[in-house]
Amino acid sequence: MAGFALLAVSLPLLFWFRLDYYEACARCARKREVQEWLIPFTRIAYYEYRQEMETPLSPVLAELGYVDPHDHDWLIIHGTGPGTEELMGEGFPLAQSLVTASMGRFVRLLDQHLEEEEVGYWFARMSDPQHAYVVRNIADQIVQESYADAAAFRARLEKVGAHERALHRYRMGLLIDEPEARTPPRLLYERSPR
């Protein structure tokens, strides 16, 4: 009977000491779900479960040649720890531009209507914590319309971008550094025909 009582008390403790969180790779926009079952009162995992998932952006980046083979640099987005503790990782600000549904279509539009150097500028903004949510806001508005040509796309992108950047400066109350443009991997090796 004492063994059953010990089991009844210890079993919930084992389920209580679990980390559940999501991670994202800033280079290829893949997402990963992680569960770590911990030895009670330690950070030592006795069982781990990891499952990679595609986001709306990750297959588009691969298809257009904007990512090369790499070891993922996983950044924690968010999750929960033992008890009710909430985890907010360094990937949280980036997740808005990496895992949002509109980003795949936005990158296709960028690739279709802009020069590669300009696309590199937008990639740098997508993977910069200061700019990620601004890019997400811009993408959400841009993908809802269709564009007859590159000039129409550029004009709309500039208008929406200027508005969102002004809002961002107002919210932050300080000067915001512009990131350096990222050169897409396909440009490092060969120039693709347009």
N, C-alpha and C positions, 0 to 999 in steps of 0.2 A: 504494500500500500504506500509506503514511504517513497519507493521508486517511482510509482505513478504520480505522486504529488510533486516530486522533483522534476519529472518530465513535463508535467502540466505547467509548472512555473518557468522552467527553462526554455521551453519551446517558443513561447511568445517573445522571450528575450532574443532568441536567434533571429526572428523575423524583424525585430525592432532595430537591430544593428545592421542596416543595409544602406548603401549609397546608391541612389538612382540619379543619373544625370545624362545630359546630351552634350556631345562635343561636335565641333565643326573644324574642317581643314580650310584654312584661309586661302590656300593655293588652288584647290580644285572644287571647293564648295560641297564636298561630301559631308554627310552628317553621320554620327555614330551614337547609338544608344548603349549605355554602360550600366550594368548592375554589379555592385561589389558586395558580397555577403561577408561581413566582418566578424572576427572573433570579438565577443563583447568587451567593451571598454578599451579597445585597441584600434589601430588603423590598419591592421593586418587582415588581408582578405583570404578567406579559405575557399571561396568560389567566386569566379568572375564570369560574367556574360557580356559579350560585346557583339553588336550587330551593326554593320555599315548599311547606310541607306543613301540613295540618290536624292538630291534636292531638285527642284525645277531648273536650277542653274547648272548643276554638274554635268549632265550629258551634253548640254549646249556648248560648254567650254571645251569638252573633249572633242566633240564633232567639228568645231571650228578651228581646232588646233591651238587653243590658247593655254593648254596645260601640257606639260611633258611628264614622263614617268618620274615619280618622286616618292620619298618617304613622307607620309602624312605628318603634319605638325598639328596635332589635335589640341584645340583650345576648348576648355569647358565653357558651355553656354549657360546652362542653368540646371538645377536639380534639387534634390532633397537629401539630407543626410540622416544619421540616426536620430530618431525622434521626429521633431518638426523643424529641424534646422534647414534653412534654405541656402542653396549654393548659387552664387552668381560669379561666374568665372570671367577671365579676360576675353573670352570669345563672345560674351553677351552683347556688347555693342556691335560687333561684326555680324552677328547672326541676322540682323535685320536686312542686311544687303546680300547675305549669302543663301539664306534658306527661304526667302519670301517668294511667293508664287509668280509675281510679275517679273522677276529678274531674268529668267530664261528668255522671255520674249524681248525684254529690253536689250539684252546683249545681242540678240539677233538683229534688232534694229540698228544698234550701234555698228555692228559689223557690216551691215548692208549699206548704211548711209554715210559713215565717217571714214576718214583716213586712219591707218593703223596707229599712228602716233597719238591721235585723239582718243582712240579706243584704249590705248595704254594709260592715258590720263584718267579715264573713267575707271579702269581696273584698279588703279592706285587709290582712287577715292573709295571704291567698294571695299577695299581691304584695309582701310584706315579707320580706327575707332571713332575719330572726330567727325568723319564724313559719312559713315555707313548709313545712318538713318536718313540723311539728306538724299543720298542716292536712291534709297528705297522709296522715299516720297516722290522724287522725280520720276522714277520708273513706274510707280503706280499711276501717275497721271499720263505719262507718255504712251504707255501701251494701250490705252483706251481709245486711241485714235488711229486712223490710217493716214499714210503720207504719200502724196503723188510722186515726190522726188526728194533728193537729198537736201535741196534748199528749204523745202517746207519742213522737213524733219529738223534741220539745224535751227531754223527760226523758232520752232516750238520748243526745242530743247534749250535754247538760249533763254527764252522767255520764262519757262518753268524753272530752269536752273537759277536764274537771277533772283526770282522770287523766293525760292527755297533757301538759297544762300543768305539772302537778306534776313529771312526769318531765323536762320541758324545763328547769324551774328547777333541778332537781337536777343535770342534766348541765352546764348553763351556769355554775352556781355564783354567779349574780349576779341582780340585779333586771332584769327584761326589760320594756322599754317597750312599751306597747300602741299600735298604730298608730291614726291617725285613720280613721274610717269613710269609705269611698269612696262617693260618691253615684253610683248607676248612671245612665248618660246618659238613659235613658228617663224617669227621675224629674225631670230638669232641664227637660224639655219638656212632658210630660203625665203624668198619673197613669193607669196602665192599670187596667182593671177586674179584680177578683179573683174 
